[in-house]
Amino acid sequence: MGLLPVGFDRLPGWQADHLAEALTAFSASCGQMKDAATWRAVCAAARAIPPNDEHAARAFFEANFQPYAMTDNGSEHGLFTGYYEPEVAGSRRQSATYDIPLYGMPAPRAHNGRPELLPDRAAINRGALARQHLERFWLADSVDAFFLEIQGSGRIRLPDGNVVRVSYAGQNGHAYVAIGRVLIDRGELTREETSLQTIRAWLMAHPAQARAVMEKNPAFVFFRELPPTPIEQGPPGAMDVALTPGRSIAVDRSFVPLGTPMWLDTTNAINGLAIRRLMVAQDTGGAIKGPVRADLFLGWGVDAAELAGRMKQPGMQYMLVPRGVRLPFTS
């Protein structure tokens, strides 16, 4: 990773963004910063700014941060995707309708003093965890369960109409494999047409092959039920802070510390309009690898699902580092 210092005038669209929104998201992260000493003074300054004070928010970021253009192997260009919070049908009890288990995180095990790798997706589907009684919910559709894992959180609509929320609790330790790539390699989809929507459509149209294709991804996600939260509040990300639609991103934390403000310059996959705004790194993801790589949290509902499923846009990313902090600024 390379970091090149630039001025705020080099951030495309900087003057047009509503930075008070980004300041609210950033302030929410302050209590969860891993390196508290680095952020103490900056967070204190952020908390002192009145809500919705656009002028003060802009002055805060420009006074307290130094922007850096990020590069990967000499290139400033990277990939930007999107994710959302889906809603699926489910139940707390198994039945003929609801027979796809959604598991909680197994207790850690060790072998010869080392953490024991959990079963892969195929083994779990064959019942490798069945005797541990980890089933938290039962879903009506295996494809829904698979995409709930990819998104990392979701809402489950129960038979009585009530909605509960679940979030990422852990993973089985196996490397993530994108089944979109599997379908491309098999000649089922082209690179240009591959999206969440076309992958889902293929799986639904080929039920006899769907399970085997999904099992090409050995990674498996476990969930926890969340306490009741306002419906307009986003799910918690990796920082255990509620994600803000259009302001929160998932990053590779080996290059970007969680809580860091990030300026993104990319485009909307549906209408082609520029997405130039200040985001906050508040989440991670199994497919998010590399320094110039981010997954934009887009919210929930039909529109968020449509955009998230199609986002795979090129763009550039800038890290805002607190002034006076020595590089490399990574965790």
C-alpha positions as CSV (number, residue, x, y, z in Angstrom):
1,M,0.0,0.0,0.0
2,G,1.1,3.5,-0.8
3,L,0.0,6.7,0.9
4,L,0.5,10.0,-0.9
5,P,-0.3,13.2,1.0
6,V,-2.7,15.6,-0.8
7,G,-4.7,18.7,0.0
8,F,-8.4,18.8,0.6
9,D,-8.7,20.6,-2.8
10,R,-7.5,17.3,-4.4
11,L,-10.5,15.4,-3.1
12,P,-13.0,15.4,-6.0
13,G,-16.3,16.9,-4.8
14,W,-15.1,17.8,-1.3
15,Q,-16.9,21.2,-1.3
16,A,-20.2,19.7,-2.3
17,D,-20.6,17.0,0.4
18,H,-22.7,17.3,3.5
19,L,-20.0,16.7,6.1
20,A,-22.2,17.0,9.1
21,E,-23.7,13.6,8.2
22,A,-20.2,12.1,8.1
23,L,-19.3,13.8,11.4
24,T,-22.3,12.1,13.1
25,A,-21.1,8.7,11.8
26,F,-17.5,9.4,12.8
27,S,-18.5,10.5,16.3
28,A,-20.5,7.3,16.8
29,S,-17.2,5.3,16.3
30,C,-15.2,7.3,18.8
31,G,-16.1,5.1,21.8
32,Q,-14.9,1.9,19.9
33,M,-11.5,3.1,18.5
34,K,-8.9,0.4,19.0
35,D,-6.1,2.9,19.4
36,A,-7.7,5.3,21.8
37,A,-4.7,7.5,22.3
38,T,-4.5,8.3,18.6
39,W,-8.1,9.5,18.5
40,R,-8.7,11.0,22.0
41,A,-8.2,14.7,21.0
42,V,-9.9,14.3,17.6
43,C,-12.9,12.7,19.1
44,A,-13.2,15.3,21.9
45,A,-13.2,18.0,19.2
46,A,-15.8,16.1,17.2
47,R,-18.2,15.8,20.2
48,A,-18.0,19.5,20.8
49,I,-19.5,20.4,17.4
50,P,-23.3,21.1,17.4
51,P,-25.4,18.6,15.3
52,N,-26.0,19.6,11.7
53,D,-23.5,22.5,11.8
54,E,-22.2,22.1,8.3
55,H,-19.6,24.9,8.5
56,A,-18.2,23.6,11.8
57,A,-18.1,20.0,10.5
58,R,-16.1,21.1,7.4
59,A,-13.7,23.1,9.6
60,F,-13.3,20.2,12.0
61,F,-12.2,17.7,9.3
62,E,-9.9,20.2,7.5
63,A,-8.2,21.3,10.8
64,N,-7.8,17.8,12.3
65,F,-7.0,15.5,9.4
66,Q,-4.5,15.1,6.6
67,P,-5.8,13.4,3.4
68,Y,-3.7,10.7,1.7
69,A,-4.4,9.2,-1.7
70,M,-4.2,5.4,-1.4
71,T,-2.5,3.2,-3.9
72,D,-2.2,-0.6,-4.5
73,N,0.9,-1.7,-6.4
74,G,1.3,1.8,-7.7
75,S,-2.3,2.2,-8.9
76,E,-4.8,4.7,-7.3
77,H,-7.7,2.8,-8.8
78,G,-9.6,0.1,-6.9
79,L,-13.0,-1.7,-6.7
80,F,-16.1,-0.5,-4.8
81,T,-19.1,-2.7,-4.2
82,G,-22.2,-2.4,-2.0
83,Y,-24.1,-4.3,0.6
84,Y,-27.4,-3.9,2.4
85,E,-29.6,-5.4,5.2
86,P,-32.0,-7.9,3.7
87,E,-35.3,-9.1,5.1
88,V,-36.1,-12.8,4.9
89,A,-38.9,-15.1,6.1
90,G,-38.1,-17.3,9.1
91,S,-39.3,-18.8,12.3
92,R,-37.9,-19.7,15.7
93,R,-39.2,-23.3,15.2
94,Q,-38.4,-25.9,12.5
95,S,-41.3,-26.9,10.3
96,A,-42.0,-28.2,6.8
97,T,-41.9,-24.5,5.6
98,Y,-39.0,-23.4,7.7
99,D,-36.3,-26.0,7.5
100,I,-33.1,-24.1,6.8
101,P,-31.1,-23.6,10.0
102,L,-29.5,-20.3,10.9
103,Y,-26.7,-21.1,13.3
104,G,-25.2,-19.3,16.3
105,M,-21.4,-19.3,16.8
106,P,-20.0,-22.6,18.0
107,A,-17.9,-22.6,21.2
108,P,-14.1,-22.4,20.3
109,R,-12.2,-25.7,20.4
110,A,-8.5,-26.4,20.5
111,H,-6.4,-29.3,19.3
112,N,-2.9,-29.7,20.5
113,G,-3.1,-26.2,21.9
114,R,-4.2,-24.7,18.6
115,P,-7.6,-23.4,17.6
116,E,-9.5,-26.1,15.7
117,L,-10.8,-25.2,12.3
118,L,-14.6,-25.4,12.1
119,P,-16.3,-27.5,9.4
120,D,-16.7,-26.1,6.0
121,R,-20.0,-25.2,4.3
122,A,-20.5,-28.6,2.8
123,A,-19.9,-30.4,6.1
124,I,-22.2,-28.1,7.9
125,N,-24.9,-28.7,5.3
126,R,-24.4,-32.5,5.9
127,G,-25.1,-32.0,9.6
128,A,-21.6,-31.5,11.2
129,L,-23.1,-29.0,13.7
130,A,-26.5,-30.7,14.2
131,R,-25.7,-32.1,17.7
132,Q,-24.6,-28.8,19.1
133,H,-28.1,-27.3,19.1
134,L,-26.9,-24.0,17.6
135,E,-30.0,-23.3,15.6
136,R,-31.2,-19.8,16.3
137,F,-33.8,-19.5,13.6
138,W,-35.1,-21.5,10.7
139,L,-35.5,-19.9,7.3
140,A,-37.8,-20.9,4.4
141,D,-35.2,-20.7,1.6
142,S,-31.5,-21.8,1.4
143,V,-30.7,-19.1,-1.1
144,D,-32.0,-16.5,1.3
145,A,-29.8,-18.0,4.0
146,F,-26.8,-17.9,1.7
147,F,-27.2,-14.2,0.8
148,L,-27.9,-13.3,4.4
149,E,-24.4,-14.6,5.2
150,I,-22.9,-12.5,2.4
151,Q,-24.6,-9.4,3.7
152,G,-23.6,-10.2,7.3
153,S,-26.8,-9.0,8.9
154,G,-30.5,-9.0,8.3
155,R,-34.1,-8.8,9.4
156,I,-36.2,-12.0,9.9
157,R,-39.9,-11.6,9.5
158,L,-41.6,-14.2,11.7
159,P,-44.9,-16.0,10.9
160,D,-46.8,-13.6,13.3
161,G,-45.5,-10.6,11.4
162,N,-42.9,-9.5,14.0
163,V,-39.4,-8.7,12.8
164,V,-36.2,-9.6,14.6
165,R,-32.7,-8.7,13.6
166,V,-29.6,-10.8,13.4
167,S,-26.0,-9.8,12.9
168,Y,-22.6,-11.4,12.3
169,A,-21.3,-13.5,15.2
170,G,-18.3,-15.2,13.6
171,Q,-17.1,-17.3,10.8
172,N,-15.8,-20.8,10.4
173,G,-12.3,-19.7,9.4
174,H,-12.4,-20.9,5.8
175,A,-11.4,-18.6,3.0
176,Y,-14.3,-16.8,1.2
177,V,-14.9,-17.9,-2.4
178,A,-17.2,-15.8,-4.6
179,I,-19.7,-18.0,-6.4
180,G,-20.1,-15.4,-9.0
181,R,-16.6,-16.3,-10.1
182,V,-17.5,-20.0,-10.0
183,L,-20.5,-19.4,-12.3
184,I,-18.3,-17.3,-14.7
185,D,-15.7,-20.0,-14.8
186,R,-18.4,-22.6,-15.6
187,G,-19.7,-20.4,-18.4
188,E,-23.1,-19.9,-16.7
189,L,-22.7,-16.1,-16.5
190,T,-20.5,-13.5,-18.1
191,R,-18.4,-11.1,-16.1
192,E,-20.4,-8.2,-17.4
193,E,-23.8,-9.6,-16.4
194,T,-22.8,-11.0,-13.0
195,S,-24.6,-9.3,-10.0
196,L,-26.4,-10.4,-6.9
197,Q,-29.6,-10.4,-8.9
198,T,-28.3,-12.6,-11.7
199,I,-26.6,-15.0,-9.3
200,R,-29.8,-15.4,-7.3
201,A,-31.8,-15.9,-10.4
202,W,-29.4,-18.6,-11.6
203,L,-29.6,-20.4,-8.2
204,M,-33.4,-20.2,-8.2
205,A,-33.6,-21.5,-11.8
206,H,-31.2,-24.5,-11.1
207,P,-32.3,-25.9,-7.7
208,A,-30.7,-29.3,-8.4
209,Q,-27.3,-27.6,-8.8
210,A,-27.7,-24.7,-6.4
211,R,-26.5,-26.4,-3.3
212,A,-23.3,-27.7,-4.9
213,V,-22.5,-24.3,-6.3
214,M,-23.0,-22.5,-3.0
215,E,-20.8,-25.2,-1.3
216,K,-18.0,-24.0,-3.6
217,N,-17.7,-21.2,-1.0
218,P,-16.4,-23.1,2.1
219,A,-16.8,-20.0,4.3
220,F,-19.8,-20.0,6.6
221,V,-21.1,-17.2,8.8
222,F,-22.8,-17.6,12.2
223,F,-25.3,-15.1,13.6
224,R,-26.5,-13.6,16.9
225,E,-29.9,-12.1,17.6
226,L,-29.9,-8.4,18.3
227,P,-31.9,-6.7,21.0
228,P,-34.9,-4.7,19.8
229,T,-33.7,-1.6,17.9
230,P,-35.5,1.2,16.1
231,I,-36.4,0.1,12.6
232,E,-34.7,3.2,11.1
233,Q,-31.4,2.3,12.8
234,G,-28.8,0.4,10.8
235,P,-27.3,-3.0,12.0
236,P,-24.0,-3.0,13.9
237,G,-20.8,-3.4,11.9
238,A,-17.5,-4.8,13.0
239,M,-17.1,-1.9,15.5
240,D,-20.4,-2.8,17.1
241,V,-21.6,0.7,16.0
242,A,-24.9,1.1,14.1
243,L,-24.1,1.4,10.4
244,T,-25.3,4.6,8.6
245,P,-26.6,4.2,5.0
246,G,-24.4,6.0,2.6
247,R,-21.8,6.9,5.2
248,S,-20.5,3.5,6.5
249,I,-18.1,1.3,4.6
250,A,-16.5,-2.1,5.1
251,V,-12.7,-2.2,4.6
252,D,-9.7,-4.4,4.9
253,R,-8.6,-3.6,8.4
254,S,-5.1,-4.7,7.7
255,F,-4.8,-1.5,5.6
256,V,-7.4,0.8,7.2
257,P,-8.1,1.0,10.9
258,L,-11.7,0.9,11.9
259,G,-13.2,4.3,12.6
260,T,-11.1,6.1,10.0
261,P,-12.8,8.7,7.8
262,M,-12.4,7.8,4.1
263,W,-13.1,9.9,1.0
264,L,-14.5,7.8,-1.8
265,D,-14.7,8.8,-5.5
266,T,-16.7,6.2,-7.5
267,T,-20.0,6.0,-9.4
268,N,-23.5,4.7,-8.9
269,A,-23.9,1.4,-10.8
270,I,-27.5,2.2,-11.8
271,N,-27.5,5.8,-12.9
272,G,-23.8,6.4,-13.4
273,L,-23.8,9.5,-11.1
274,A,-20.7,10.3,-9.1
275,I,-20.5,9.0,-5.5
276,R,-18.1,11.5,-3.9
277,R,-18.5,11.6,-0.2
278,L,-16.9,11.2,3.2
279,M,-17.5,7.7,4.6
280,V,-16.3,6.1,7.9
281,A,-14.7,2.6,8.0
282,Q,-17.0,0.8,10.4
283,D,-17.2,-2.7,9.1
284,T,-15.2,-5.6,7.5
285,G,-16.1,-8.4,5.0
286,G,-14.7,-11.7,3.8
287,A,-14.5,-10.4,0.2
288,I,-13.0,-7.0,1.0
289,K,-9.3,-7.4,0.5
290,G,-6.7,-4.8,-0.4
291,P,-6.0,-1.1,0.4
292,V,-8.1,0.5,-2.4
293,R,-11.2,-1.6,-1.8
294,A,-14.5,-0.8,0.0
295,D,-18.0,-2.1,0.4
296,L,-20.6,0.7,0.7
297,F,-23.4,0.1,3.2
298,L,-26.6,1.2,1.4
299,G,-29.3,0.6,3.9
300,W,-32.3,-1.7,3.6
301,G,-35.3,-2.1,1.3
302,V,-35.8,-2.7,-2.4
303,D,-33.8,0.2,-3.6
304,A,-30.8,-0.6,-1.4
305,A,-30.9,-4.2,-2.5
306,E,-31.0,-3.3,-6.2
307,L,-28.0,-0.9,-6.0
308,A,-26.0,-3.2,-3.7
309,G,-26.5,-6.1,-6.1
310,R,-25.1,-4.2,-9.0
311,M,-22.3,-2.2,-7.5
312,K,-18.8,-3.3,-8.8
313,Q,-17.5,0.1,-9.7
314,P,-13.9,1.4,-10.2
315,G,-12.8,4.4,-8.2
316,M,-10.3,6.0,-5.9
317,Q,-10.0,6.2,-2.1
318,Y,-8.4,8.7,0.2
319,M,-7.6,8.1,3.9
320,L,-8.0,10.9,6.4
321,V,-5.3,10.6,9.0
322,P,-5.3,12.6,12.3
323,R,-2.6,15.4,11.9
324,G,0.6,14.6,13.8
325,V,0.1,10.8,13.6
326,R,3.1,9.0,12.1
327,L,2.6,6.6,9.2
328,P,2.0,3.7,8.6
329,F,-1.4,4.3,10.1
330,T,-2.6,0.7,10.2
331,S,-3.8,-1.9,12.7
